[in-house]
């Protein structure tokens, strides 16, 4: 795929289909109404999540979004757990970019990345989850883990949306330099994403 063929998704392309998207991909999902369209679009690229319990909620966090299994469900089977995706909605928090500041296509990209984390969680029991949480504190493991999640996002068809998110953060006045360095350190940069998307 060349750069001229890159996929852009726009609200007006899907706004007439939101009821259909919700019917097909909104089961057991708790989504704030103002981000419902972009979230349902992202979920449509993960059809096997149709019946999973996923809750999206706002929280002051040091990144744009974060996805974690509900700790109260750790002992349940992976498919029966609830998964929580927290969304940064605090523009004054300079450690991350508030979701509302991100363009529509890039919003889908970062949601797609967080949904890709769930694919990893679905293959882990409580001991594997705890080990992952512990190892995530080490830079080398974190970098490999997040880049693997980027690859999963690309493989699910949301590579260009992820590219747009990364590009936006690295070139945004909304993002602190410390956050840009975090993105550069632990995730694929735009050149790498471009190559990986074209190769997929």
C-alpha positions, 0 to 999 in steps of 0.5 A: 500500500502506498502513502496515497492509498492510506486509509482515512476514516471520517465521522460522516462515513459512519454516523448514519450506521452507528445503530448498526455498529452498536447492535453488532459491536456494542454488546456488554460495552460501556462507552461514553456517548461522545466517543461512541462512534470512534470506539464502535468503529475500532471495535468493529476491527475486533469482531471476536470481542463482540461479547466481551465486557469492556468499560471505557471511562475517563480518568486522570492518567499519565498517558492518553489511554490505558487498558487493564483487566478488572482486578476483581475478575483476575481469577475468572476465565479470560473471556469472562473478565471485564476489561477497563480502558481509561481515557485521559480527559485532562488537558492540563495533565502534560504527561499525556494528551487528552483524548478530546485533543486528538483528531478522529482518525488518530482517536480510532488508532489509539483505541485500536492499540488499547483493544489489541492489549486485550488480545494478549490478556485473553491468553493469560491466567492470573499468574501470567497477568501478574508477571506481565505487570511486574516485567512491564516496569523494566524498559526492555520488556515494556518496549517489546510489549508495546511494539508487539501491541502495535503490530497486533493493531496493524494486523487488525487493520488499524495501522494507518489510524495508529500511524496518525496517532503517533504522528499527532503526538510527536508533532503536537503542541499538546504533548509534553516533551517527556511524553513524546520521548516515552512514545519514541522509546517504547513504541514504533515511530512513524517511519517504522509504522509506515514500513510495517503497514506497507509490508502487511 
